[in-house]
């Protein structure tokens, strides 16, 4: 049994009330460890450590801060294989995906913000004729809370922590209780890198206890949260009277719009990936596929053929394309959507069944699933499933495609496949989303703002947007004789 501890004030400690939660291996359903079931007392202990560290950390030179953060990135790369194995075991994702994407991206997050903070500048305005100068300070907020999800555990955990500490804040971070392992291991790395005690505090536990204590703490001045829209709405409502800064990256129900004039082979290959990468457990997956009528039947045939060749298997095997879903409860939730497909007039074209993997018979495996639907108003198209399930629908006109794409409460991302420049410009402008990919998917430049519209959240992460979020602007006006 692997026992995870809280990381508070640079030390690994048990929860104050000595209560523990089980940690499951999704590939076989076994309990392989325990993690703290932390309470308000643990959060308060972490807060005091962060508060004590803040004055010193916020006054370190940019060069010193950058150097420590770069060291964290170096250690993540050095331990890449070890971290990838831990991520795969904890989350159920193929180890090849963790090794090639998740862990390198976690290192990149620290590398990027270590450099970005040295280039982060403020504004100055000379009031000519008035003998006055205005300039803006960008000061760290203080103690901030970072709450991350289970689908990309270390990747998204570091996406929040890196800019927060780079900007001079101290952090109380809560990873998902479903995937706590690599966050725990990050504590070891931060100690080895020489991060001062109290700058980063990692408190494990349930969202409605530990997470609640973080968002409810009167002196934690900002909350960065990635997770479900329902939880995000609760956080926004609960913290509004406390005037906390909020960054909420929430759910998605993203359209993948395919026109006949696209590069067909590239589109087909990428669409398989954008549908089922990480078992479809990425908020940016294109789960609603809209295809121009003139190529719809061809696409349907070719797509099914390619998807049928994806191997569902143990995450540790290099040949596995689709690993285990993250938990038994999540598997049951995803399966419940498949079960209602036919009741809503949908047709299961492929998949839809659980999979038994030899040697891992109790794992949480599901076939990649393709469902043809006749209405964009069905539950499968309106609600976030967050699993290896996509729907197909044909369209005829550009106007119809745009209407279908926008006719949902979410607005995180969209993918557009076309070589028509006018269409590209019009759709890019009119799609009600925070990110538009044209003839590609998940091509991320860390300098760009990331976030959604509508029920997909508020605020932006990434680049200088993240550093702006984790700082407070203060204008200074000096008049002289």
C-alpha positions in Angstrom: 0.0 0.0 0.0 1.4 3.4 -1.1 0.6 6.1 1.5 0.3 9.6 0.3 0.7 12.5 2.7 0.0 16.2 2.7 2.9 18.5 1.8 2.7 21.5 4.2 5.5 23.9 4.9 8.0 21.8 3.0 7.3 18.6 5.0 5.2 15.5 4.4 2.6 15.2 7.2 -0.4 13.0 8.0 -3.9 14.6 8.1 -4.6 16.1 11.6 -7.6 13.9 12.2 -5.8 10.8 10.8 -8.6 10.0 8.3 -7.8 8.4 5.0 -9.3 7.7 1.6 -8.6 4.7 -0.7 -6.7 5.2 -3.9 -7.7 2.9 -6.8 -5.8 1.6 -9.8 -8.3 2.0 -12.7 -6.6 -0.7 -14.8 -7.6 -3.5 -12.4 -9.9 -1.9 -9.8 -7.6 -2.6 -6.9 -7.0 -0.3 -4.0 -3.2 0.3 -4.1 -2.8 3.2 -1.7 -4.3 5.7 0.7 -4.5 9.5 0.7 -5.4 12.0 3.4 -9.1 12.9 3.9 -8.1 16.4 5.0 -10.3 18.8 6.8 -10.5 22.5 7.5 -7.8 22.1 10.1 -5.3 20.9 7.5 -6.2 23.7 5.2 -5.7 26.2 8.0 -2.3 24.7 8.8 -1.3 25.0 5.1 -2.6 28.6 5.1 -0.4 29.6 8.0 2.6 28.1 6.3 1.8 30.0 3.1 1.2 33.2 4.9 4.5 33.0 6.8 6.4 32.3 3.5 4.7 35.1 1.5 6.7 38.2 2.5 10.0 36.5 1.8 9.0 34.7 -1.4 7.2 37.8 -2.9 10.4 39.8 -2.4 12.8 37.4 -4.0 14.4 38.6 -7.2 12.9 37.5 -10.5 16.2 35.7 -11.3 16.1 33.7 -8.1 12.5 32.8 -8.5 13.0 31.8 -12.1 16.1 29.7 -11.3 14.2 27.6 -8.7 11.2 27.1 -11.0 13.5 26.0 -13.8 15.1 23.5 -11.5 11.7 22.0 -10.8 11.2 21.6 -14.6 14.6 19.9 -14.9 13.8 17.4 -12.2 10.4 16.6 -13.8 12.2 15.7 -17.0 14.9 13.8 -15.1 12.1 11.7 -13.5 10.0 11.5 -16.7 9.7 7.7 -16.9 9.0 7.3 -13.1 6.3 10.1 -13.2 4.7 8.7 -16.4 4.4 5.2 -14.8 2.8 6.8 -11.7 0.4 8.9 -13.8 -0.7 5.9 -15.8 -1.2 3.7 -12.8 -3.2 6.4 -11.0 -5.3 7.6 -13.9 -5.6 4.7 -16.2 -4.3 6.5 -19.3 -1.8 4.7 -21.6 1.7 5.1 -20.3 2.8 6.1 -23.8 0.5 9.1 -23.5 1.7 10.1 -20.1 5.3 9.8 -21.3 4.9 11.7 -24.5 2.4 14.4 -23.4 1.4 14.7 -19.8 4.8 14.7 -18.0 6.7 16.8 -20.7 3.9 19.3 -20.6 4.1 19.6 -16.8 7.8 20.4 -17.2 7.0 22.9 -19.9 4.6 24.7 -17.7 7.4 25.4 -15.2 9.9 26.3 -17.9 7.5 28.7 -19.6 6.5 30.7 -16.5 10.1 30.7 -15.2 11.0 32.6 -18.3 7.7 34.5 -18.7 8.0 36.2 -15.3 11.3 37.8 -16.4 9.6 39.3 -19.4 6.3 40.4 -17.6 6.1 44.1 -17.7 3.7 46.9 -16.7 2.6 50.1 -18.3 3.6 53.7 -17.8 1.7 56.8 -19.1 3.2 60.3 -19.3 0.5 63.0 -19.0 2.1 65.6 -21.2 1.3 69.1 -20.3 0.1 68.1 -16.8 3.6 67.3 -15.4 2.4 63.9 -14.3 3.5 60.3 -14.7 1.3 57.2 -14.2 2.8 53.8 -13.9 1.3 50.4 -12.9 2.6 47.9 -10.4 1.8 44.3 -10.8 2.0 42.8 -7.3 1.4 39.2 -6.1 -2.0 38.6 -4.5 -0.8 36.7 -1.4 -2.1 33.2 -0.6 -4.0 31.6 -3.5 -5.9 28.4 -4.0 -5.4 26.1 -7.0 -7.8 23.1 -7.5 -7.2 20.8 -10.4 -9.0 17.8 -12.0 -8.3 14.1 -12.5 -8.1 13.9 -16.3 -4.6 15.4 -16.8 -3.4 15.3 -13.2 0.1 16.7 -13.2 -0.3 18.5 -16.5 -3.1 20.7 -15.2 -1.9 20.9 -11.6 1.3 22.5 -12.7 -0.6 24.7 -15.2 -2.0 26.6 -12.2 0.9 26.3 -9.7 3.7 27.5 -12.0 2.3 31.0 -12.8 1.1 31.4 -9.3 4.5 31.0 -7.6 6.3 32.7 -10.5 4.3 35.8 -9.8 5.4 35.7 -6.2 2.3 34.1 -4.6 2.2 31.2 -2.1 -0.2 28.4 -3.0 -2.5 26.0 -1.3 -3.2 23.3 -4.0 -5.7 20.5 -4.0 -5.4 17.8 -6.7 -8.3 15.5 -7.4 -8.7 12.8 -4.8 -9.1 10.3 -7.6 -5.6 11.0 -9.0 -3.4 12.3 -6.2 -0.1 10.5 -6.8 1.9 12.8 -9.1 0.9 15.8 -7.1 2.3 14.1 -4.1 5.5 13.3 -6.0 5.7 17.0 -7.0 6.2 17.9 -3.4 9.4 15.8 -3.3 10.6 17.5 -6.5 10.0 21.0 -5.1 11.9 20.1 -1.9 14.8 18.8 -4.0 14.7 21.9 -6.2 15.1 24.2 -3.2 11.6 25.8 -3.2 11.4 27.6 0.1 9.1 26.0 2.8 5.5 27.2 2.6 5.6 28.5 -1.0 3.7 25.4 -2.2 1.4 23.4 0.1 -0.5 20.4 -1.3 -3.5 19.3 0.7 -5.3 16.1 -0.4 -9.0 15.3 0.2 -12.6 15.5 -1.0 -13.9 18.4 -2.9 -16.9 19.0 -0.5 -14.6 19.0 2.5 -11.0 20.0 1.6 -12.0 22.0 -1.5 -14.8 23.7 0.4 -12.3 24.7 3.1 -10.0 26.3 0.5 -12.7 28.3 -1.3 -14.3 29.3 2.0 -11.1 30.5 3.7 -11.5 34.3 4.2 -7.8 35.0 3.5 -7.3 33.0 0.4 -7.7 35.8 -2.1 -7.9 34.0 -5.4 -9.2 30.6 -6.6 -8.1 28.9 -9.9 -10.3 25.9 -10.5 -10.6 23.4 -13.4 -13.5 20.9 -13.3 -17.2 20.5 -13.8 -19.5 23.3 -14.7 -21.8 22.5 -11.8 -19.0 22.8 -9.3 -17.7 25.9 -10.9 -21.2 27.5 -10.6 -21.2 26.7 -6.9 -17.7 28.2 -6.4 -18.7 31.4 -8.2 -21.9 31.7 -6.2 -20.2 30.9 -2.9 -17.2 33.2 -3.3 -19.0 36.2 -4.8 -19.8 37.8 -1.5 -16.1 37.3 -0.5 -14.8 39.3 -3.5 -12.2 36.6 -4.4 -10.6 36.6 -7.9 -11.8 33.7 -9.8 -10.5 31.7 -12.8 -12.9 28.9 -13.8 -12.1 26.5 -16.6 -15.1 24.3 -16.8 -16.8 21.8 -19.1 -17.0 21.5 -22.9 -19.2 20.0 -25.6 -17.0 20.9 -28.5 -18.0 20.8 -32.1 -15.8 19.3 -34.8 -17.0 20.8 -38.1 -15.8 19.0 -41.2 -16.2 20.4 -44.7 -15.7 18.5 -48.0 -12.9 20.8 -49.1 -10.6 19.8 -46.1 -7.5 17.7 -46.3 -9.4 14.5 -45.9 -6.6 12.1 -44.7 -5.2 14.6 -42.2 -8.7 15.4 -41.0 -9.6 11.7 -40.5 -6.5 10.9 -38.6 -6.8 13.9 -36.4 -10.5 13.3 -35.7 -9.8 9.8 -34.4 -7.4 11.4 -31.9 -9.5 14.4 -31.0 -12.4 12.0 -30.3 -10.7 9.4 -28.2 -7.4 10.7 -26.8 -7.1 10.0 -23.1 -10.3 7.9 -23.3 -12.2 11.0 -24.4 -11.5 12.5 -20.9 -10.2 15.8 -22.2 -12.4 18.9 -21.9 -11.2 19.8 -25.5 -12.2 16.6 -27.2 -14.4 17.1 -30.3 -17.4 15.1 -29.1 -20.0 16.5 -31.5 -18.9 15.7 -35.1 -20.7 17.6 -37.8 -19.9 16.5 -41.4 -20.9 18.1 -44.7 -23.5 16.0 -46.3 -21.6 15.3 -49.6 -18.9 13.4 -47.7 -20.9 12.2 -44.8 -21.3 8.5 -45.8 -17.7 8.2 -46.8 -16.5 9.7 -43.6 -18.8 7.5 -41.5 -17.4 4.4 -43.2 -13.8 5.4 -42.9 -14.1 6.7 -39.4 -15.7 3.5 -38.1 -12.9 1.5 -39.8 -10.2 3.5 -38.2 -11.8 3.5 -34.7 -12.4 -0.3 -34.8 -8.6 -0.7 -35.0 -7.9 1.1 -31.7 -6.7 -1.2 -29.1 -8.4 -1.1 -25.7 -6.0 -2.5 -23.2 -3.8 -2.3 -20.1 -2.3 1.2 -19.8 1.2 -0.3 -19.2 1.3 -1.9 -22.7 3.0 0.2 -25.4 0.5 -0.9 -28.0 -2.6 0.3 -26.0 -4.5 3.2 -27.6 -7.3 3.4 -25.1 -6.7 2.7 -21.4 -9.0 2.5 -18.5 -11.5 5.2 -17.5 -10.6 6.9 -14.3 -13.0 5.3 -11.9 -15.9 2.8 -11.7 -18.3 5.6 -11.0 -17.2 7.5 -14.1 -17.5 4.4 -16.2 -21.1 3.9 -15.0 -21.9 7.5 -15.8 -20.5 7.3 -19.4 -22.3 4.0 -19.9 -25.6 5.5 -18.8 -25.4 8.0 -21.7 -24.8 5.2 -24.2 -27.8 3.3 -22.8 -30.1 6.2 -23.5 -28.9 6.7 -27.1 -31.4 4.5 -28.7 -34.2 5.9 -26.6 -33.4 9.3 -28.1 -33.4 8.0 -31.6 -29.7 7.5 -31.9 -27.9 4.6 -33.6 -24.8 3.0 -32.2 -22.5 2.6 -35.2 -19.6 1.2 -33.2 -18.7 0.3 -29.6 -20.9 1.0 -26.6 -19.8 -2.0 -24.6 -17.5 -2.5 -21.7 -14.3 -4.5 -22.4 -12.7 -7.2 -20.3 -8.9 -7.1 -20.5 -7.0 -10.3 -19.8 -5.2 -10.1 -16.5 -7.1 -6.9 -15.6 -10.7 -8.2 -15.6 -11.9 -5.7 -12.9 -10.6 -2.7 -14.7 -12.8 0.1 -16.0 -12.6 -0.4 -19.8 -15.0 0.8 -22.5 -15.0 0.5 -26.2 -14.6 3.8 -28.2 -18.2 4.6 -29.2 -19.7 6.3 -32.2 -23.4 7.2 -32.2 -25.3 8.7 -35.1 -28.0 11.2 -33.9 -30.7 13.0 -35.7 -31.1 16.0 -33.4 -28.6 18.4 -31.8 -31.1 18.7 -28.9 -30.6 15.2 -27.7 -28.9 14.7 -24.3 -25.9 13.1 -26.0 -25.2 16.4 -27.8 -26.2 18.8 -25.1 -24.5 17.3 -22.0 -20.9 16.7 -21.3 -20.2 12.9 -21.3 -16.4 13.2 -20.8 -15.6 9.7 -22.1 -14.9 7.8 -25.3 -18.2 8.7 -26.9 -18.8 10.9 -30.0 -21.9 11.7 -32.0 -22.2 12.1 -35.8 -24.6 14.4 -37.7 -24.6 15.6 -41.3 -25.2 19.2 -42.4 -25.8 20.9 -45.7 -25.0 24.6 -45.5 -22.5 26.8 -43.7 -25.3 28.5 -41.8 -26.6 25.1 -40.6 -23.1 24.0 -39.4 -22.6 27.3 -37.5 -26.0 27.1 -35.9 -25.4 23.4 -34.8 -22.0 24.3 -33.4 -23.3 27.2 -31.3 -26.5 25.6 -30.1 -25.2 24.3 -26.8 -24.6 25.9 -23.4 -20.9 25.3 -23.5 -18.3 27.3 -25.4 -14.8 26.0 -24.8 -13.3 25.0 -28.1 -14.2 24.2 -31.7 -12.3 22.5 -34.6 -12.9 23.5 -38.1 -11.8 21.5 -41.2 -11.8 23.6 -44.4 -9.4 25.1 -47.0 -11.9 27.9 -47.7 -10.3 31.2 -46.4 -13.6 33.2 -46.3 -15.3 30.3 -44.4 -12.3 30.1 -42.0 -12.5 33.8 -41.2 -16.3 33.9 -40.8 -16.5 30.8 -38.6 -13.5 31.8 -36.5 -15.3 35.0 -35.7 -18.7 33.6 -35.2 -18.1 30.4 -33.2 -19.0 31.1 -29.6 -15.9 29.5 -28.0 -12.7 30.5 -26.4 -10.4 28.5 -28.7 -10.8 27.7 -32.4 -8.5 25.2 -34.2 -8.5 25.3 -38.0 -7.1 22.2 -39.7 -5.5 21.0 -36.5 -6.4 20.0 -32.9 -4.8 20.6 -29.5 -2.0 22.6 -31.0 -1.1 24.6 -27.9 1.3 27.6 -27.7 1.7 28.4 -24.0 1.8 32.1 -24.8 -1.8 32.2 -25.9 -4.9 32.8 -23.6 -6.9 29.7 -22.8 -10.5 29.5 -21.5 -14.1 29.3 -22.5 -17.3 31.2 -23.0 -20.8 30.6 -21.6 -20.9 27.6 -19.2 -17.3 26.7 -20.0 -16.0 29.2 -17.5 -14.7 32.7 -16.8 -11.2 34.1 -17.1 -8.2 33.0 -19.1 -5.2 30.9 -18.3 -1.9 30.7 -20.1 0.8 33.3 -21.1 0.7 36.7 -19.5 -3.1 36.2 -18.9 -2.2 33.8 -16.1 0.4 36.2 -14.6 -2.2 39.0 -14.8 -4.7 36.8 -12.9 -2.2 36.0 -10.2 -1.2 39.7 -9.6 -3.1 42.8 -8.6 -2.6 46.0 -10.6 -2.0 49.2 -8.7 -1.7 52.5 -10.5 0.7 55.1 -9.2 0.3 58.8 -10.2 3.1 61.2 -9.5 2.8 64.9 -10.3 5.9 67.0 -10.3 6.8 70.7 -10.5 
